[in-house]
Amino acid sequence: MGLRDLFKSNFARIAENTTKYYLELKTNYGNKFSDEVSLLVTAGVLDAQNYIFVEHSIEIDTIIDMARKAVSQEGNEFEQDPLFNFIFSLEVASFTVDNPRFSSSDIELACFKKANTISNAIRKSKEKYGGEARFALVVGTLMESPEFRQVRKQLGIKD
């Protein structure tokens, strides 16, 4: 099995899920974010929650750095869409953790080759997403539960 086959089904899934978290946050809690960076960070943390809170293989600070770069378009060689650039970076980080036998440059190349798949998944999610219970529940728990107060503070979410 080649590198492209290994990730084939996950490119769109990660883009779709992160976009849905982003839209859920923006629609229902948009006033809690002071800027696009904190909104992207929160969507990324929700999608990568297993890597962050269970495995501890991706740090929240790494997600924050990705969001800052995506918004500033630093090192941008893709689209002028911060959401796309952020999700692209999130995919590279996730696949790097899941597949340590591949170099990060190989994984980045595989993601680059699937840039259209990622972009299409984002676009379709933006067009079709009207809310889903699964995403609403996860977002609501993070945004409203007292146990996540410190995490919200770290993500730059207003109380």
Sequence and secondary structure as in RCSB ss.txt:
>XXXX:A:sequence
MGLRDLFKSNFARIAENTTKYYLELKTNYGNKFSDEVSLLVTAGVLDAQNYIFVEHSIEIDTIIDMARKAVSQEG
NEFEQDPLFNFIFSLEVASFTVDNPRFSSSDIELACFKKANTISNAIRKSKEKYGGEARFALVVGTLMESPEFRQ
VRKQLGIKD
>XXXX:A:secstr
  HHHHHHHHHHHHHHHHHHHHHHHHHHHGGGBSSHHHHHHHHHHHHTHIIIIIS  S HHHHHHHHHHHHHTTT
  S S HHHHHHHHHHHHHHHHH TTS HHHHHHHHHHTHHHHHHHHHHHHHH    HHHHHHHHHHHH GGGHH
HHHHHTB  
